[in-house]
């Protein structure tokens, strides 16, 4: 039976004196990947062994070599919506819209650039029109039938550090091969490296692949503005751990098999589950001092400085090892961020 649990934000123990400036680092702009590799699994992979502190370099195609029989590899099956729209004002000025939440029929809570769009102003998209209603965050109602027609106007919501418009390749490559549950405004990027053939090989070798859903929302990328990071609050994001995945987690823990989280979103969902949420909203914020209860290893990409994602990596790998790994990745010319290379923390 499918049980729906209340969507209550997940509490987090706050530890004082955690400074935002401690999570800063310098990255040369030419290290930010602007395009995906033509072959998903061709990325490089930096590996940190937490037990020894050793850092090794290899290819993502080596990932299976680090897996053991009966390990559980947990993937996030969220699917990215074509929720980024480019339009223009009646006066001709350019407008960019990111659809966040569907509010009914053809009405959406959205982020709009420029922010000076006024209540009641009309924005034109491909011959269709939409009326923007400013409500703190913009609420936009389209003169279309339903949400499906609105999403047809959109394109992939590439992050702002990718300095180009999405193209046809992004429709495929900014989506994991196992994406199923529509609802994300950004891809769970650690999963972009997997191919279907690689997943089949893993399953054939005795490694279990378990799915969960966490719809990546604006909260994942919400800037940390307070110098004391413990004052930051994550926006809630919807997550669900299916019954089959719950059973696999239980069996793995009883057998002392490892649970490997693919991406920070999978890890956050797993740790929210360990704290009582199997379905609902979570605003779990993970930073150094956090006590992990489920995840034994983490596959992730390289993240922006001063972000909650980098703080999570520092919590899991240890602050000093994580920062050392990042500096080595920069020195070794790794590709960073969404379309960049991978890091495996064991």
C-alpha positions in Angstrom: 0.0 0.0 0.0 1.2 3.5 -0.9 1.4 5.7 2.2 1.7 9.5 2.0 3.4 11.1 4.9 2.8 14.8 6.0 5.0 17.3 4.2 6.8 18.6 7.3 10.2 20.3 6.9 13.0 18.2 8.3 14.7 19.7 11.4 18.5 20.0 11.6 20.7 20.4 14.7 22.5 23.7 14.5 26.1 24.1 15.4 27.4 27.6 16.1 30.4 29.4 14.6 30.3 28.0 11.1 31.4 30.8 8.8 30.3 31.3 5.2 33.8 32.5 4.3 35.2 29.1 5.3 33.6 27.6 2.3 35.0 30.0 -0.3 37.5 29.0 -3.0 38.8 30.5 -6.2 38.0 28.8 -9.5 39.3 30.0 -12.8 36.4 30.7 -15.1 37.8 28.4 -17.8 37.2 25.5 -15.5 33.5 25.9 -15.6 32.2 23.3 -18.2 29.9 25.1 -20.8 29.0 22.0 -22.7 28.5 18.3 -21.9 30.9 15.6 -23.1 29.6 13.7 -26.1 29.9 10.5 -24.2 28.3 10.6 -20.8 30.7 8.2 -19.1 33.8 9.9 -20.5 34.2 12.3 -17.5 37.2 12.1 -15.2 36.7 11.0 -11.6 38.6 12.1 -8.5 38.4 9.5 -5.7 38.8 10.3 -2.0 39.4 7.5 0.5 38.3 8.9 3.8 40.0 6.1 5.8 43.5 6.9 4.4 43.1 10.4 3.0 44.4 9.2 -0.3 43.3 11.0 -3.5 43.4 9.2 -6.8 42.5 10.2 -10.3 40.8 8.2 -13.0 37.8 7.9 -15.3 34.1 7.7 -14.4 34.2 4.4 -16.3 36.1 3.1 -13.3 33.1 3.6 -11.0 32.1 -0.1 -11.0 35.6 -1.0 -9.8 34.9 0.8 -6.6 31.6 -1.0 -6.0 31.2 -4.3 -4.1 28.7 -7.0 -4.6 25.5 -6.3 -2.7 26.3 -2.6 -2.5 23.2 -0.3 -3.0 23.6 2.5 -5.5 20.9 5.0 -4.9 19.8 7.2 -7.8 17.4 10.2 -8.0 14.9 9.6 -10.8 13.5 13.1 -10.9 13.0 14.5 -14.4 13.8 18.1 -15.3 10.9 20.1 -16.8 11.4 22.5 -19.7 10.7 25.3 -17.3 12.9 28.1 -18.7 11.1 30.5 -21.0 12.4 33.4 -23.1 10.0 36.1 -24.0 9.7 39.9 -24.5 7.8 42.8 -23.2 5.3 44.6 -25.5 8.0 47.4 -25.6 10.5 44.9 -27.0 12.6 44.3 -23.9 13.9 40.7 -23.2 12.4 38.7 -20.4 13.4 35.4 -18.9 11.0 33.3 -16.8 11.8 30.2 -14.6 8.6 28.3 -13.7 8.8 27.1 -10.1 5.4 25.8 -9.0 2.3 25.0 -10.9 -0.6 26.7 -9.1 -3.5 25.5 -11.3 -4.5 25.5 -15.0 -2.0 27.7 -16.7 -0.9 29.7 -13.6 2.7 29.4 -12.2 4.8 30.8 -9.4 7.9 32.0 -11.2 11.2 33.8 -11.1 11.3 36.6 -13.6 14.2 38.6 -15.0 14.3 41.6 -15.0 12.6 41.9 -11.6 11.1 45.3 -12.6 8.3 43.6 -14.5 5.1 45.2 -13.2 1.8 43.6 -12.1 -0.5 43.2 -15.1 2.3 43.6 -17.7 2.0 41.3 -20.7 5.0 39.1 -21.8 5.0 37.6 -25.3 6.3 34.1 -25.9 6.4 32.7 -29.4 3.3 34.5 -30.5 1.4 33.5 -27.3 1.0 35.9 -24.5 1.3 35.6 -20.7 0.3 38.0 -18.0 2.7 38.5 -15.2 1.3 39.3 -11.8 3.8 40.5 -9.3 3.3 38.9 -5.8 6.6 39.1 -4.2 7.7 36.3 -6.3 6.0 36.6 -9.7 2.9 34.8 -10.4 2.2 34.3 -14.1 -1.0 33.3 -15.8 -0.8 32.2 -19.4 -3.6 32.4 -22.0 -3.1 28.8 -22.7 -5.2 25.7 -21.9 -3.0 24.0 -19.3 0.4 23.4 -17.9 1.5 21.1 -20.7 1.0 23.8 -23.3 3.1 26.2 -21.1 6.0 23.7 -20.8 6.0 23.3 -24.6 7.1 26.9 -24.8 10.0 26.2 -22.5 13.6 24.8 -22.8 16.0 23.2 -20.4 16.8 25.4 -17.4 20.6 25.4 -17.6 22.3 27.1 -14.6 23.3 30.8 -15.0 27.0 29.9 -15.0 26.5 28.2 -18.3 26.8 31.3 -20.5 24.7 30.2 -23.5 21.2 29.3 -24.4 20.1 25.7 -24.3 20.2 23.7 -27.5 18.8 20.5 -28.8 21.6 18.4 -27.2 20.7 19.7 -23.8 17.2 18.2 -24.1 18.9 14.8 -23.8 22.2 15.4 -22.0 20.8 17.6 -19.2 18.6 14.7 -18.2 19.7 11.4 -16.6 19.0 8.2 -18.6 16.8 7.0 -15.7 14.7 10.2 -15.3 11.1 9.4 -14.8 9.2 11.6 -12.2 8.7 15.1 -13.6 9.2 17.9 -11.2 12.7 19.3 -11.1 14.0 22.7 -12.2 17.6 21.4 -12.3 19.2 18.1 -13.0 20.7 15.8 -10.3 24.0 16.2 -12.1 26.0 13.4 -10.6 23.6 11.0 -12.4 24.3 12.5 -15.8 27.5 10.4 -16.1 25.6 7.1 -16.2 24.7 5.3 -19.4 22.1 2.6 -19.7 24.8 0.0 -20.6 26.7 0.9 -17.4 23.7 0.5 -15.2 23.0 -2.9 -16.8 26.5 -4.0 -16.2 26.3 -2.9 -12.5 23.1 -4.8 -12.0 24.6 -7.9 -13.6 27.6 -7.8 -11.3 25.4 -8.0 -8.1 25.2 -4.3 -7.4 21.7 -3.2 -6.5 20.3 0.0 -8.0 17.6 1.7 -5.9 15.6 4.7 -7.0 14.1 7.6 -5.0 12.7 11.0 -6.0 13.8 14.4 -4.8 12.5 17.2 -7.1 15.4 19.7 -7.2 13.9 23.1 -6.6 15.1 26.7 -6.1 16.0 25.8 -2.4 19.0 23.8 -3.5 20.5 26.9 -5.1 19.2 29.5 -2.6 22.3 31.7 -1.8 23.6 31.6 1.7 23.7 35.2 2.8 24.5 35.0 6.5 28.1 34.7 7.6 26.9 32.3 10.3 25.8 29.5 8.0 23.6 28.0 10.8 21.2 30.9 10.3 20.5 29.8 6.7 17.2 28.0 6.0 16.7 25.7 3.0 13.4 25.9 1.1 11.5 22.7 1.2 11.7 20.2 -1.7 9.4 17.2 -2.3 11.0 13.8 -1.9 9.7 10.2 -1.9 11.5 6.9 -0.9 9.6 4.0 -2.6 8.8 0.9 -0.5 11.2 -1.2 -2.5 14.1 1.2 -1.9 13.2 1.2 1.8 13.5 -2.6 1.9 16.8 -2.5 0.1 18.2 0.1 2.6 17.0 -2.1 5.5 18.6 -5.2 4.0 21.9 -3.4 3.2 22.1 -2.1 6.8 21.4 -5.5 8.3 24.0 -7.1 6.0 26.5 -4.3 6.5 26.6 -3.6 2.8 27.4 -0.1 1.6 24.8 2.5 0.5 26.3 4.7 -2.2 24.4 8.0 -2.8 24.5 9.3 -6.4 24.4 13.0 -5.9 23.8 15.4 -3.1 20.0 15.2 -3.7 20.0 11.4 -3.2 22.1 11.8 0.0 19.8 14.5 1.4 16.8 12.3 0.7 18.4 9.3 2.4 19.3 11.2 5.5 15.9 12.8 5.6 14.4 9.3 5.5 16.6 8.3 8.4 15.1 11.1 10.3 11.5 10.1 9.6 10.5 11.3 6.2 9.7 8.7 3.6 7.5 11.0 1.6 6.9 14.7 1.9 8.9 17.9 1.9 12.4 18.2 3.3 14.5 21.2 4.0 17.4 19.2 5.5 20.6 21.4 5.5 23.8 19.3 5.8 27.0 21.0 6.8 30.1 20.0 8.9 29.1 18.4 12.2 26.2 16.5 10.6 25.8 12.9 11.7 25.2 10.6 8.7 23.0 7.6 9.4 22.5 6.0 6.0 25.0 7.0 3.3 28.3 5.2 3.2 29.7 6.8 0.0 28.9 9.7 -2.2 29.3 10.2 -6.0 29.0 13.9 -6.8 30.2 16.6 -9.2 32.2 19.7 -8.1 30.1 22.5 -6.7 30.2 26.3 -6.4 31.9 28.0 -3.5 29.9 29.2 -0.5 26.9 27.0 -1.4 25.0 24.4 0.6 26.2 21.8 -1.9 29.8 22.4 -1.1 29.1 22.5 2.6 27.4 19.1 2.3 30.6 17.7 0.5 32.7 19.1 3.3 30.5 17.5 5.9 30.7 14.1 4.2 34.4 14.0 3.2 35.6 16.2 6.1 36.4 19.9 5.6 40.2 19.6 5.1 40.0 16.5 2.7 37.3 18.1 0.7 39.1 21.4 0.3 42.3 19.6 -0.6 40.5 17.6 -3.2 39.0 20.7 -4.8 42.4 22.4 -5.0 43.9 19.3 -6.5 41.0 19.1 -9.0 41.7 22.7 -10.0 45.4 22.1 -10.4 44.7 18.9 -12.5 42.4 20.9 -14.8 39.1 19.1 -13.9 35.9 20.4 -15.4 33.6 21.9 -12.8 29.8 22.2 -12.0 26.8 20.7 -13.8 28.4 19.4 -17.0 31.8 18.8 -15.3 33.7 15.9 -13.9 32.9 13.6 -10.9 34.2 13.0 -7.4 33.7 9.7 -5.5 34.0 9.9 -1.7 34.5 6.5 -0.1 
